[in-house]
Amino acid sequence: MLKLKFFKNNNLKKTEVGEIPKDWEVKRLLDVVNVVKGTEPGSKNYRKKGDVRFIRVSDLSKNILEKIYLNTNEVKNLTIVNENDVLLVLDGIPGIVAMGYNGAISSGIRKLNIKDKNKLHNKFLYYILQINAIQKIILYYATGTTIKHASKSISYIKIPLPPLDEQKAIAKVLKDFDDLLEIIEEKIKTFEKIKKKLMEIYFTKGVFEHKEFKDTELGRIPKDWKVIKLEEIAKIESGNTAPQKEKYFKNGKYPFIRMQHLNFLSKNRFIKYFDLINDKAVKELKLKLFKKGSILLPKSGESIRTEKKAMLSLDSYVVNHLAIIEVKDKSKLNNEYLFYYFKRFKLSSLIMQTTTPSIKLSTLRNIKIPLPSLEEQKEIAKRLKVIDNQIENLKNQKETLQKIKKKFMDLLLTGKIRVKEV
């Protein structure tokens, strides 16, 4: 087993890439790698099955739409990569660095072929290209508005170069972090799959023992459950026009929820971050306050397709791109049960076919939901919350580990902390 020793380094020199150890070099990226651009075979050659996987920028950004394959007898001059190759995106979303892919890369991606493997280790290259200084260079030279292009940046990138053994040791430390992060991410995915399966069971069969079932417009459900329109037991309203002027945020003290805040949730359901607005905003814009525990659903824009839903953790003001659902009678409907029902419900199925995706409030009001007894509703929510809390704990572990990894990257890739094999 490889053993590593860490030690502090004070023997530094000033260079064009900052202070680095005296025994390190600085090299232009183009002096140590050959850059090979990917190709664009055209959608007419896309196949669901084929000889090689076609890797696009969306794959490397983890925004995969679908897997596409190519046949080598139909498309020539493909740029083929394997899992040991370092890839750099310079078009589309410049700055993404990736490894571990097998296939043919698109024209937005560059394959970096190391000229001398006795001087540069591929995994060290993978990590060094992710540091802030290099990412800033790539973004500085990016042009274009809708689609960014940063091919010019490659000429300006310089990297610090430790001895090869130290490069390997640095890469080993950072790879260990990545392996741990991958394990945590897999656990998160497993719990998400379990939750999805349990929701299918809970909202059709319940959690209490039911011997008799009935067929309804929602499918087969326990006989003693009801099917009811949402508007009968909940208020569904639109949010407020968003404050724009700076004067509305000065000394702000009231939460204002925007669409992007649905991306950051506590316990997988509660709004975690928000803007703060002041009394002047509330009074002049005549904003309506929505109660803690209300459910938020996107009702306009592409965000509907993300299927993100949330709950208010505080009484809050909410942007008008969101629909807000408030339970009318808590003796009949549990708001957390309703939230989890909507987590399973596909909002995108309600989109009106217009230029901008949207959902009418009247459509939401007419949604029918299964209604068990209040006791069973609470038990369903309770069981799903247990899983969500597990997911939250894992996400917190991941976030902490990412911060530690970043700190190690900053120290190891600048040589402030040295590492060697012992």
C-alpha positions in Angstrom: 0.0 0.0 0.0 1.3 3.4 -1.0 2.3 5.5 2.1 2.5 9.3 1.8 4.3 11.8 4.0 3.2 15.5 4.1 5.5 18.3 5.1 5.3 22.1 5.0 7.4 24.0 2.5 8.9 27.4 3.0 11.4 27.3 0.3 9.5 29.2 -2.4 10.2 31.3 -5.5 8.1 33.9 -7.3 6.9 32.9 -10.8 4.3 34.0 -13.3 1.9 31.5 -11.8 2.5 32.6 -8.2 4.8 31.3 -5.5 5.9 27.7 -5.9 8.7 25.5 -4.6 12.2 26.2 -5.9 12.5 22.8 -7.4 9.3 23.1 -9.4 9.2 24.3 -13.0 6.7 26.5 -14.9 5.6 25.3 -18.4 3.3 26.5 -21.0 0.5 24.0 -21.5 1.3 23.8 -25.2 4.9 22.8 -24.4 3.8 19.7 -22.6 0.7 18.6 -24.4 -0.7 18.3 -27.9 -4.2 19.6 -28.2 -6.6 17.5 -30.4 -10.0 19.0 -31.2 -13.1 16.8 -31.4 -15.3 16.5 -34.4 -19.0 17.0 -35.2 -20.4 14.1 -37.2 -23.8 15.6 -37.6 -27.1 14.4 -36.1 -27.9 12.4 -39.2 -25.2 9.9 -38.0 -26.4 9.7 -34.5 -27.5 6.1 -33.5 -29.0 4.5 -30.4 -26.5 1.7 -30.7 -23.1 1.7 -32.5 -19.4 1.2 -32.4 -18.4 4.1 -30.2 -20.2 6.4 -27.7 -20.4 10.1 -28.9 -19.3 12.3 -26.0 -20.7 15.9 -26.0 -20.2 18.8 -23.7 -23.5 18.0 -22.0 -22.1 14.7 -21.0 -19.1 16.2 -19.3 -21.2 18.8 -17.5 -23.4 16.0 -16.2 -26.4 17.4 -18.1 -26.8 14.3 -20.1 -29.8 14.3 -22.5 -29.4 10.9 -24.0 -26.6 8.4 -25.0 -25.6 8.7 -28.6 -23.5 6.3 -30.6 -21.6 6.4 -33.9 -20.6 3.8 -36.4 -17.0 4.1 -37.6 -17.9 2.9 -41.1 -20.3 5.8 -41.5 -18.2 8.6 -39.9 -14.5 9.2 -40.5 -11.8 11.3 -38.7 -13.3 10.8 -35.3 -11.3 11.9 -32.2 -11.2 8.8 -30.1 -10.5 9.0 -26.3 -10.1 6.5 -23.5 -10.5 6.7 -19.8 -6.9 7.8 -19.2 -7.2 10.8 -21.5 -7.6 14.3 -20.0 -10.4 16.3 -21.7 -10.9 20.0 -21.7 -14.0 21.9 -22.8 -13.3 25.1 -24.7 -16.7 25.6 -26.4 -20.1 25.7 -24.9 -19.2 25.6 -21.2 -15.5 26.5 -21.2 -13.3 25.2 -18.4 -14.8 21.8 -17.7 -12.0 19.2 -17.1 -12.8 15.5 -17.3 -11.3 12.0 -17.4 -12.7 8.5 -17.5 -14.6 8.6 -20.8 -14.4 6.1 -23.7 -15.6 7.1 -27.1 -15.5 9.9 -29.7 -15.5 13.6 -28.6 -17.5 16.4 -30.0 -15.9 19.6 -31.5 -16.4 21.6 -28.2 -14.0 19.2 -26.4 -10.2 19.0 -26.6 -8.1 15.9 -26.0 -4.8 16.7 -24.3 -2.1 14.3 -25.4 0.9 14.4 -23.1 4.1 14.8 -25.0 6.5 13.2 -22.5 4.9 10.9 -19.8 8.2 11.0 -17.9 7.6 14.6 -17.1 3.9 15.0 -16.8 1.4 12.6 -15.1 -2.1 12.6 -16.7 -4.0 12.7 -13.4 -1.9 15.6 -12.1 -2.7 17.4 -15.4 -6.4 16.7 -14.7 -6.3 18.3 -11.3 -4.0 21.3 -12.1 -6.3 22.4 -14.9 -9.1 22.8 -12.3 -7.4 25.4 -10.2 -8.9 28.9 -10.1 -6.0 30.6 -11.8 -6.3 28.5 -14.9 -10.1 28.6 -14.9 -10.0 32.4 -14.8 -7.7 32.4 -17.9 -10.1 30.2 -19.8 -13.1 32.4 -18.9 -11.1 35.6 -19.6 -10.5 34.6 -23.2 -14.0 33.2 -23.8 -16.0 35.0 -26.5 -19.6 34.8 -27.6 -22.9 35.4 -25.8 -25.2 32.4 -26.3 -22.4 29.9 -26.9 -19.0 30.6 -25.4 -15.7 29.9 -27.2 -12.4 29.9 -25.5 -10.0 28.2 -27.9 -7.6 31.2 -27.7 -7.1 30.6 -24.0 -5.0 27.5 -24.6 -2.0 29.6 -25.7 -2.0 31.5 -22.4 -2.2 28.7 -19.9 0.9 28.0 -17.9 1.1 25.3 -15.2 3.5 24.6 -12.3 5.3 21.3 -12.7 6.6 19.4 -9.7 8.9 16.3 -10.1 7.0 13.4 -11.6 7.0 11.4 -8.3 5.4 14.3 -6.5 2.9 14.8 -9.3 1.8 11.2 -8.8 1.6 11.6 -5.0 -0.5 14.7 -5.3 -2.8 13.0 -7.8 -3.1 10.0 -5.4 -4.3 12.2 -2.5 -6.9 14.1 -4.6 -8.1 10.8 -6.3 -8.7 9.4 -2.8 -11.0 12.3 -2.1 -12.8 11.8 -5.4 -13.3 8.1 -4.6 -14.8 8.9 -1.3 -17.1 11.6 -2.9 -18.2 9.0 -5.5 -19.1 6.5 -2.7 -21.2 9.1 -1.0 -22.8 10.1 -4.3 -23.7 6.5 -5.0 -25.3 6.2 -1.5 -27.4 9.4 -2.2 -28.6 7.9 -5.5 -29.5 4.6 -3.8 -31.6 6.4 -1.2 -33.3 8.5 -3.9 -34.2 5.3 -5.7 -35.5 3.7 -2.5 -37.6 6.8 -1.8 -39.0 6.8 -5.3 -40.0 3.2 -5.1 -41.6 3.7 -1.6 -43.6 6.7 -2.9 -45.0 4.5 -5.6 -46.1 2.0 -2.9 -47.3 4.5 -0.3 -49.5 6.6 -2.6 -51.2 3.5 -4.1 -51.3 0.9 -1.3 -50.7 3.1 1.8 -48.7 2.2 4.9 -51.4 0.7 7.1 -52.9 -2.7 6.4 -55.7 -2.4 3.7 -57.6 -5.5 2.7 -60.0 -4.0 0.2 -59.1 -1.8 -2.8 -61.0 0.1 -5.5 -60.4 1.4 -9.0 -60.4 5.2 -9.4 -59.2 7.8 -12.0 -55.9 7.7 -10.1 -55.6 3.9 -10.3 -56.2 1.3 -7.7 -56.1 2.6 -4.1 -57.4 1.4 -0.7 -61.2 1.3 -0.5 -61.4 3.7 2.5 -59.3 6.4 0.7 -61.0 9.3 -1.0 -60.1 11.0 -4.3 -60.5 14.8 -4.1 -59.8 17.9 -6.1 -56.9 19.9 -4.7 -58.9 23.2 -4.6 -61.4 21.6 -2.2 -58.8 21.3 0.5 -56.1 23.8 -0.4 -55.6 27.3 -1.7 -53.5 27.6 -4.9 -52.3 31.1 -5.6 -49.6 32.9 -7.6 -46.7 34.7 -6.1 -45.7 38.4 -6.3 -43.9 40.6 -8.8 -40.2 40.4 -7.9 -38.7 43.6 -6.4 -36.0 45.0 -8.7 -34.8 48.3 -7.2 -31.9 48.4 -4.7 -34.0 50.5 -2.3 -36.2 47.4 -1.7 -33.3 45.4 -0.3 -31.6 47.9 1.9 -31.8 46.6 5.5 -34.0 43.8 4.4 -35.6 41.6 7.0 -38.3 39.6 5.2 -37.6 36.4 3.1 -38.3 36.7 -0.6 -38.2 33.5 -2.5 -37.1 33.4 -6.2 -37.1 30.5 -8.6 -33.4 29.7 -8.2 -33.9 29.2 -4.4 -35.6 25.9 -5.2 -32.1 24.6 -6.1 -30.9 24.8 -2.4 -33.0 22.8 0.0 -32.6 21.8 3.6 -33.8 18.3 4.5 -34.6 17.8 0.8 -37.7 20.0 1.1 -37.3 23.3 2.9 -36.1 26.5 1.3 -32.6 27.1 2.6 -31.6 30.4 1.0 -33.6 33.5 0.1 -33.3 37.3 -0.5 -34.2 39.8 2.2 -36.6 42.7 1.4 -37.7 45.6 3.6 -40.9 47.3 4.7 -40.8 49.7 1.7 -40.9 46.7 -0.8 -43.8 45.1 1.0 -45.8 48.4 1.2 -45.1 49.9 -2.2 -45.4 46.7 -4.2 -48.3 45.4 -2.1 -46.7 42.0 -1.6 -48.7 39.1 -0.2 -47.1 37.0 2.6 -47.4 33.2 2.4 -47.3 30.9 5.5 -44.6 28.7 6.7 -45.2 25.1 5.4 -46.8 26.2 2.1 -45.7 24.2 -0.9 -44.0 25.9 -3.9 -44.3 24.6 -7.5 -42.8 26.2 -10.6 -45.6 27.4 -12.9 -43.9 29.2 -15.7 -40.6 28.9 -17.7 -38.3 26.0 -18.4 -37.9 25.5 -14.6 -41.2 23.5 -14.7 -39.3 20.7 -16.5 -36.8 20.4 -13.6 -39.7 19.1 -11.4 -38.3 21.0 -8.4 -40.7 21.5 -5.5 -40.1 22.9 -2.0 -41.7 24.0 1.2 -41.5 27.3 3.0 -39.5 27.1 6.3 -40.6 30.6 7.3 -43.5 33.0 6.5 -42.2 34.4 3.2 -42.9 36.5 0.1 -42.7 34.5 -3.2 -42.0 35.4 -6.8 -44.9 35.2 -9.3 -43.2 32.4 -11.4 -44.1 30.0 -8.5 -47.5 28.7 -7.4 -48.1 28.5 -3.7 -50.3 25.8 -2.1 -51.6 26.4 1.4 -53.6 23.7 3.2 -57.1 25.0 4.2 -57.9 22.6 6.9 -55.0 20.8 8.7 -57.5 18.4 10.3 -58.1 16.9 6.8 -54.9 17.3 4.9 -51.3 17.2 6.1 -49.1 19.6 4.2 -46.0 17.3 4.3 -48.1 14.4 2.9 -49.2 16.8 0.1 -45.6 17.9 -0.6 -44.4 14.3 -1.0 -47.4 13.6 -3.3 -46.2 16.5 -5.5 -42.6 15.2 -5.4 -44.0 12.1 -7.2 -46.4 14.1 -9.5 -45.0 15.1 -12.9 -45.7 18.9 -13.3 -44.3 18.8 -16.8 -47.4 16.7 -17.9 -49.5 19.8 -17.3 -47.5 22.3 -19.5 -49.5 24.3 -22.0 -48.2 24.1 -25.5 -47.1 27.8 -25.8 -43.8 29.5 -26.6 -43.0 29.7 -22.9 -43.8 26.7 -20.9 -46.5 27.5 -18.3 -49.2 25.9 -16.2 -52.5 27.6 -15.4 -53.5 27.9 -11.7 -56.9 26.5 -12.7 -55.2 23.4 -13.9 -53.4 23.0 -10.6 -56.7 23.5 -8.7 -58.3 20.7 -10.6 -55.6 18.1 -9.8 -57.0 15.1 -8.0 -55.2 13.6 -5.1 -55.6 10.4 -3.1 -56.7 11.2 0.5 -56.1 8.6 3.2 -57.0 9.3 6.8 -55.0 12.1 8.4 -53.2 9.5 10.6 -52.1 7.6 7.6 -51.1 10.8 5.8 -48.8 11.7 8.7 -47.3 8.2 8.8 -46.5 8.3 5.0 -44.9 11.7 5.4 -43.0 10.5 8.5 -41.5 7.5 6.7 -40.4 9.6 3.7 -38.9 12.2 6.0 -36.7 9.6 7.6 -35.2 8.8 4.1 -34.9 12.5 3.3 -33.0 13.1 6.5 -30.6 10.3 5.5 -30.1 12.0 2.1 -29.5 15.3 3.8 -26.9 13.8 6.1 -25.1 12.3 3.1 -25.2 15.6 1.2 -23.8 17.4 4.2 -20.9 14.9 4.3 -20.3 15.4 0.6 -20.3 19.2 1.0 -17.8 19.0 3.9 -15.5 16.6 2.0 -15.6 18.9 -1.0 -14.4 21.8 1.1 -11.6 19.8 2.6 -10.6 18.5 -0.9 -10.5 22.1 -2.2 -8.3 23.2 0.6 -5.9 20.3 -0.1 -5.9 21.2 -3.8 -5.0 24.8 -3.0 -2.1 23.7 -0.8 -0.8 20.7 -2.8 -1.0 22.2 -6.2 0.9 25.4 -5.2 3.5 23.4 -3.2 2.7 25.1 0.2 2.3 21.6 1.5 4.5 19.0 -0.1 3.8 15.3 -0.3 6.0 12.3 -1.1 5.9 8.6 -1.1 7.7 6.9 1.9 
